[in-house]
Amino acid sequence: MKIDGVTYNLLPDGRLANTSDWNEKVAENLAAKDGLTLTSNHWEMINLMRDFYQEYNLSPIRKLLLHAINDKFGPKKATSEYLDSLFPGGVLIEGTRIAGLPLPMLDAELDDDNRHNRAAKPKAPKHLDPGMCDHYVEKFDYDGKVFEVTPHGHLIDASQWNENVARHLAVKENLELNAEHWEVINYIRKFYFEFGVTPMVKLLIKYMREHFGSEKCSEEYLYNLFPKGPARQGARIGGLPEPQGCID
């Protein structure tokens, strides 16, 4: 795509190959390709999505986007119907493309076909020695069952998780779970099943503050509970996939 003599490389799906190339003229040209003329209402959403991406290094999925819209613009604009009226091709596909952002990704763990596709399970890096890790690698045995995990120790099959499994995982990581640990683990699980993604630490802190206040949601408090990272370690013990974006 060429604008004012400058060439912008696009991916096969029409997205910018380099997100840093984005500017308002690029957005207008991408919108024109879809037959859209951007209005102030479009720009509200484009700028909100870009702000979200700048803060979390993650394109917002629909539920997170609606939550952010409600916070900033109120409930009237925080509806799928409103977003679809602005972006007929879908705010997650068309909207993020015009905003110069990567395609939002839901966790594959929500898709049963992908979750049970063992052939797609990533292999541990060759340099990773399971005996030297403070978490399980590839698999572990517990209570007469075999549990497969990713190279970073996250359960492949989230349905195998229960509180006893969590305690077993915590022991491997030299943690003895108390009420404060469980408060965080249960919140991460609540977030995952509500929004469909495991929160990275910035999202975790933001949303926990809404429910528990700032005292229990500081980085210092959370890292004291989970020294290996409240997002990564908390999700691992909570039986959830690895967080996306900037993690810990």
Buried (B, 14 or more C-beta within 10 A) or exposed (E): BEEEEEEBEBEEEBBBEEBEBBEEEBBBBBBEEEEBEBEEEBEBBBEBBBEBBEBBBBBBBBEBBBBBBBEEBEEEBBEEEBBBEBBEBBBBBBBBBBBBBBEBBBBEBBEEEEBEEEEEEEEBEEEEEBEEBEBBBBEBEBEEEEBBBBBBBBBBBBEBBEEEBBBBBBEBBEBEBEEEBBBBBEBBBEBBEEBBBBBBBBBBBBBBBEEBEEEBBEEEBBBEBBEBBBBBBBBBBBBBBBBBBBBB
